[in-house]
Amino acid sequence: MSYMEGNKKHYASIDVARSIGIFLVIVGHSFPDASLQGGIQNEIWRTIYHMIYSFHMPLFFFLSGFVAGKYSKNVDECWYRTVKKFKRLMIPYFCWGIVYIPFRILLNRFASAEFSVTRLWRIFIGENPYSGLWFLYALFCISLIYIWIVKSDKMLGYLLAISCVMLIYGKYNLICEPIEWIFIYLFFYLLGCYIHIHYINMVKILKRKSNLILSGGLFVFLFYLNYTHKIYFSGIVSIIITLLGILTVFITSEYLSTNTFLEKLGNYGMDIFILSGPVLVVLRILLYKIAGLNYNMYVVVAIIFAYVVSILMSKSVLRRNEVLRKLFLGMWKEKDTY
């Protein structure tokens, strides 16, 4: 389902897919022992955790690529879109990083990795005090590649093929961050761009219950096969699993595109993604480590609170103030002239 929003076509299904992705992020971050050396002890939760992490971040790059917009025509347009992306992604990246420093220092003894102010300079190469914001940094870098290099469908096809080779290389070789993020996620971003171009023709084929059952079934089967053999998503198999996960969410979102609740929830994707992080940290300390809440109960409570508190904080504080909205959510409400 799509409709015109100003000069730009809006896809309700993409908002729905984003809301599904955000749900997966919150669930994945709600396991209190996930970052510990031994990992998640509960076998069921551990399986769910690995299933989510097999595709949920590539999904967000895919969705970002889908809404990336048309090709830049000239240098002026490239610069305009670069500045716009910087304001949307990097200003929140830096502002949250600075605000998060006292929070990290205060909670150092509860953290799995100790924070040092001497490493603050690394924020410029993607290592933010608020570690979850690596996504904004990576998305900005990948967006620049699209803005400055991709000028035609033909060029997109060439770069998509190159990025596929980069992805395979990145799966089998150790690459330092943030370069690794480009090798691993550029393909999914460009794939989103490509799918958007051919959306009308492809959605007619994809939006069939048989395809949903097939993609979902293959995803679960390959994941289970891979997981039980302890391969942990290495190489080509992991890429196939990731693509099947993205495809399953994409088809599901088409079926749910008329669900206004999920669509509105998707519009708060950035807010929930950013705000749920510190909310979950506080909950983990207070409810799990100090109060000793039952593990299963904690996971459920954490998921609910992450949603509710994040949306309330956004609606009552950040989105109500123009300055805060710009600095911490990257919402500048500019008219799209390109």
C-alpha positions in Angstrom: 0.0 0.0 0.0 1.3 3.4 -0.9 0.1 7.0 -1.2 1.4 10.4 -2.0 2.9 12.5 0.8 3.8 15.9 -0.6 6.1 15.3 -3.6 7.1 11.9 -2.3 5.4 8.6 -2.4 4.9 7.1 1.0 4.8 3.4 1.5 2.7 2.3 4.5 4.2 -1.2 4.3 7.7 0.2 4.9 6.5 1.9 8.2 5.0 -1.5 9.2 8.2 -3.3 8.3 10.1 -0.7 10.4 7.8 -1.3 13.3 8.5 -5.0 13.1 12.2 -4.4 12.9 12.0 -2.1 16.0 10.2 -4.8 17.9 13.0 -7.3 17.0 15.6 -4.7 18.2 13.8 -4.3 21.6 13.4 -8.0 22.1 17.0 -8.6 21.2 18.2 -6.0 23.7 15.9 -7.2 26.5 17.9 -10.2 27.5 19.9 -9.1 30.5 22.7 -11.7 30.1 23.2 -11.3 26.4 26.4 -9.2 26.8 27.9 -11.4 29.5 30.8 -13.8 28.8 28.6 -16.9 29.0 25.8 -15.4 26.9 22.1 -16.1 27.3 21.7 -19.2 29.5 18.0 -20.0 28.6 18.1 -22.2 25.5 14.8 -20.9 24.1 15.6 -17.2 24.6 19.1 -17.8 23.2 17.7 -19.3 20.0 15.3 -16.4 19.6 18.2 -14.0 20.2 20.3 -15.6 17.5 17.3 -15.7 15.1 16.7 -12.0 15.5 20.4 -11.1 15.1 20.6 -13.2 11.9 18.8 -10.5 9.9 17.4 -7.6 11.9 20.2 -5.0 11.3 20.4 -5.8 7.5 16.7 -5.3 7.5 17.0 -1.7 8.6 19.7 -1.0 5.9 17.4 -2.5 3.3 14.5 -0.3 4.4 16.7 2.8 4.4 17.8 2.0 0.9 14.2 1.5 -0.2 13.3 5.1 0.8 16.7 6.6 -0.2 15.1 8.6 -3.0 16.0 9.3 -6.6 19.6 9.8 -7.9 21.4 13.1 -7.4 21.7 15.0 -10.6 24.6 17.3 -9.9 27.2 18.3 -7.3 25.0 20.9 -5.7 22.3 18.3 -5.2 24.8 15.9 -3.7 25.9 18.5 -1.2 22.4 19.4 -0.3 21.5 15.8 0.3 24.7 15.2 2.2 24.0 18.1 4.6 20.4 16.9 5.0 21.6 13.3 5.9 24.2 14.8 8.3 21.5 16.7 10.1 19.2 13.7 10.2 21.7 11.1 11.3 25.0 12.6 12.6 23.7 15.5 14.7 21.7 13.0 16.9 24.7 10.7 16.8 27.0 13.3 18.3 24.4 14.9 20.6 23.4 11.6 22.2 27.0 10.6 22.4 27.9 13.7 24.4 24.8 13.4 26.7 25.5 9.7 27.3 29.0 10.3 28.7 28.0 11.0 32.3 25.5 8.1 32.1 28.3 5.7 31.0 30.7 6.9 33.7 28.0 6.6 36.4 27.1 3.1 35.4 30.6 1.9 34.6 30.6 -0.8 37.4 27.4 -2.3 35.8 28.7 -2.3 32.3 30.2 -5.3 30.4 32.9 -3.0 28.9 34.4 -0.1 30.9 34.1 3.3 29.4 37.1 5.7 29.3 37.0 9.4 28.4 40.4 9.1 26.7 38.7 7.1 24.0 36.1 9.8 23.3 37.9 10.8 20.1 36.8 7.5 18.6 33.3 8.9 18.3 34.6 10.2 14.9 35.2 6.7 13.6 31.9 5.2 14.8 32.7 4.2 18.4 30.1 6.2 20.3 29.7 6.3 24.1 26.2 5.2 23.3 27.3 2.1 21.5 24.0 1.3 19.8 24.4 4.4 17.6 26.9 2.8 15.4 23.9 2.2 13.1 23.5 6.0 12.5 27.2 6.4 11.7 27.2 3.4 9.3 24.0 4.5 7.6 25.4 7.9 7.0 28.5 6.6 5.4 26.6 4.2 3.2 24.1 6.9 2.3 27.0 9.1 1.1 28.1 6.3 -1.3 24.6 6.2 -2.8 24.3 10.0 -3.0 27.7 10.6 -4.6 28.3 7.5 -6.7 25.0 6.1 -7.9 23.6 8.2 -10.8 21.6 5.7 -12.8 19.9 2.3 -12.7 22.9 0.9 -14.6 25.4 2.2 -12.0 23.2 0.9 -9.2 23.3 -2.6 -10.8 27.1 -2.5 -11.1 27.5 -1.3 -7.5 25.0 -3.9 -6.2 27.1 -6.6 -7.8 30.3 -5.2 -6.3 28.7 -4.8 -2.9 27.7 -8.5 -3.0 31.3 -9.5 -3.5 32.2 -7.1 -0.6 29.6 -8.8 1.6 30.9 -12.3 0.9 34.5 -11.1 1.5 33.4 -9.5 4.7 31.8 -12.7 5.9 35.1 -14.6 5.5 37.7 -12.0 6.5 38.3 -9.9 9.5 37.9 -6.2 8.7 38.2 -3.3 11.2 35.3 -1.1 12.0 33.8 1.1 10.6 35.1 -0.2 7.2 33.5 -3.6 8.1 30.1 -2.0 8.3 30.3 -0.8 4.7 31.4 -4.3 3.5 28.6 -6.0 5.4 25.7 -3.6 5.0 26.1 -1.7 1.7 24.7 -4.6 -0.3 21.4 -4.6 1.7 21.0 -0.8 1.4 21.5 -1.0 -2.4 19.2 -4.0 -2.6 16.5 -1.9 -1.0 17.2 0.8 -3.7 16.9 -1.8 -6.4 13.7 -3.4 -5.0 12.1 0.1 -4.8 12.7 0.7 -8.5 11.0 -2.6 -9.4 8.5 -2.5 -6.5 5.3 -2.4 -8.5 6.2 -5.5 -10.6 7.8 -7.4 -7.8 5.1 -6.9 -5.1 2.5 -8.5 -7.4 4.6 -11.6 -7.4 5.8 -11.5 -3.8 2.4 -10.8 -2.1 1.2 -14.3 -2.2 0.6 -16.5 0.9 2.5 -19.3 -0.7 5.6 -17.0 -0.9 5.2 -15.9 2.7 5.0 -19.5 3.8 7.9 -20.5 1.6 10.2 -17.7 2.7 9.3 -18.0 6.3 9.6 -21.8 6.3 13.0 -21.7 4.5 14.2 -19.1 7.0 13.3 -21.2 10.0 14.6 -24.4 8.4 18.0 -23.0 7.4 18.4 -21.1 10.6 17.6 -24.2 12.7 20.0 -26.3 10.6 22.7 -23.7 10.9 22.2 -23.1 14.6 22.0 -26.7 15.6 25.3 -27.4 13.8 26.8 -24.4 15.6 28.0 -22.7 12.4 26.5 -19.4 13.7 25.7 -17.8 10.4 29.1 -17.9 8.8 29.6 -17.2 5.1 27.1 -17.8 2.3 24.6 -19.6 4.5 24.3 -16.6 6.8 23.6 -14.3 3.8 20.9 -16.6 2.5 19.3 -16.7 6.0 19.5 -12.9 6.2 17.8 -12.4 2.8 15.1 -14.9 3.7 14.5 -13.0 7.0 14.2 -9.7 5.2 11.9 -11.2 2.5 9.6 -12.7 5.1 9.3 -9.3 6.9 8.8 -7.5 3.6 6.0 -9.7 2.5 4.4 -9.7 6.0 4.5 -5.9 6.0 2.6 -5.8 2.7 -0.2 -7.9 4.2 -0.3 -5.6 7.2 0.1 -2.3 5.3 -3.5 -1.3 6.2 -2.8 -1.6 10.0 -2.7 2.0 11.1 -1.4 1.1 14.6 1.8 -0.6 13.2 2.2 2.2 10.6 2.1 4.9 13.3 4.5 2.8 15.5 6.9 2.7 12.5 6.8 6.5 12.4 8.3 6.4 15.9 11.1 4.0 14.8 14.0 6.5 15.3 12.6 7.6 18.7 12.1 4.1 20.0 15.5 2.9 18.6 17.4 5.7 20.4 15.4 6.0 23.6 14.9 2.3 24.4 18.7 1.8 24.9 19.1 3.8 28.1 15.6 2.7 29.3 16.7 -0.9 29.0 20.0 -0.2 30.8 18.2 1.3 33.8 15.6 -1.5 33.8 18.3 -4.2 33.8 20.1 -2.6 36.7 17.0 -1.9 38.8 14.7 -4.8 38.1 17.1 -7.6 37.2 20.4 -7.0 39.1 19.1 -5.2 42.2 15.5 -6.3 42.6 16.2 -9.8 41.3 13.1 -10.1 39.1 12.5 -13.5 37.5 14.3 -13.8 34.2 11.2 -14.5 32.0 9.2 -11.9 33.8 11.9 -9.3 33.4 12.2 -9.9 29.6 8.4 -9.3 29.2 8.4 -6.2 31.5 11.5 -4.8 29.7 9.9 -5.1 26.3 6.7 -3.4 27.4 8.5 -0.6 29.3 11.0 0.0 26.5 8.1 0.8 24.2 5.9 2.7 26.6 8.6 4.9 28.2 10.3 5.6 24.9 7.1 6.8 23.2 6.0 8.8 26.2 9.5 10.5 26.5 9.4 11.3 22.8 5.8 12.6 22.6 6.0 14.6 25.9 9.5 16.0 25.7 11.6 15.6 22.5 8.9 16.0 19.9 7.3 18.9 21.7 10.4 21.0 21.7 11.8 22.2 18.3 15.4 22.3 19.4 15.3 18.9 21.1 13.5 17.5 18.1 16.3 18.6 15.8 19.2 17.8 18.0 18.2 14.4 19.3 15.8 13.0 16.7 17.2 14.7 13.6 13.7 16.0 12.7 14.2 19.3 10.8 11.0 19.3 8.8 12.7 20.6 5.7 10.9 20.7 2.4 12.3 18.2 0.0 13.5 20.1 -3.0 15.6 17.2 -4.4 
